[in-house]
Amino acid sequence: MLRLKKALYGLKQAPRAWNEIINTYFKKNGYEQCPYKHAFYIKKKGEYVMFIALYVDDLIFIENNVKLIEAFKEVMKKEFEMTDLGLMKYFLGLEVIQGKDGIFVS
């Protein structure tokens, strides 16, 4: 999970401006926007698939390659001044537990 450090909070159009910026970036870099959930993006590269969900100024993502996850986080940190919050523990009031046996949401 990544969180945007430098936000546009003071502006009336901040949410729209941020969404335009991140949407343009993702599309320019080969991510497909879901036609039904506009804050959901998918990028396929060979056998690897990355899913990204955008919620306000948080990115939640999953990828089936650890090296690509680390590369994605570094790019996002540099491009958008984001911080890495580590593994997701809570999201929208849900507790998320990630372990070797799987991911549990309660």
N, C-alpha and C positions, 0 to 999 in steps of 0.2 A: 504494500500500500504506500503510495506517495502522496504528499500534501504540498500544495503550492505555497511557497514562502512569500514571494512578492506578489501580492494580489492587487486588483484594481478596485478594492472595496469602496473607495470614496466616490466613485462615479455612479451616476444613476443607471447607466447602461452597462455596468460592470459584468453582470452575468452573461449578457448577450455578447459583449466584446470578448470575454474569456472563451466562450463557446465557439465563436468564430475563429479565434486564434488556434485553439487546440484542434478543432475540426479541420481547418486548412492544413495544419501540420500533419495530422494523421493521414489525410487523403493524399498529400504530396509524398508521403513516405510509404505508400503501398498498403495502407489499412483500408478496409472496406467498412462503411458505416451500415449498420443494420437498418433496413427500410422500416422496420416496425418499432424498434427501440433506438431512437436517434442518439442516445448516449452510450451505445454499445458498438464496439469496433472489433474487427477480426482481421488478422494478417496470417496468411498461409505462405509458407516457404518450404517447398519439398515436403518432408514428413513432419515439419514443425508447424504448430499452430499457436497463435497468441490471441487471447481474448482480453479485451480491456473494457471496463465499465467506468464511466465518468459520472461522479455525483458531486455537484457544485464544484469544489476545488480539490477533490480527492480522486485519485485513479486507483482502481482495483484491477489487478491483472493476474493472469495465469498463463503459463507457457510450459511446454513439455521438454524444455532444455534449460538447465540451470545457467549455463554460460550466456545464453541469449537473454535470460532474465536480468542478469547482472549488467550486460551491455545496455539493455533497455533502460534500466534505472540510472546508469551513468549519463546516458544521452538526455533523459528527462531532467536530471539534476542540472546539467549544463545549459540546456535549451530554455528551461522555464524556472530555474532557481527553486527546485523542489527539494524536500527533505524525505528521506526514507524512514517511514514509521515502523518498518519491520513487518513481521507476520501480522495479519489482521486478527484482532482479538474481539472487537465489537464493531458492529456496523448496523446503523439504523435501529438500534435497540436490541439487536440479536447478538448473542455470544457465539463466537466462532472459535472452536478448538481444533488445531491442526496437529496431527501426529502421524506416526508411521502407518497406523491402521486406516487413516483416511481423514476427512474433514467432517466435523460434527457441528451442526448449527442448532442452537436452542434459544 
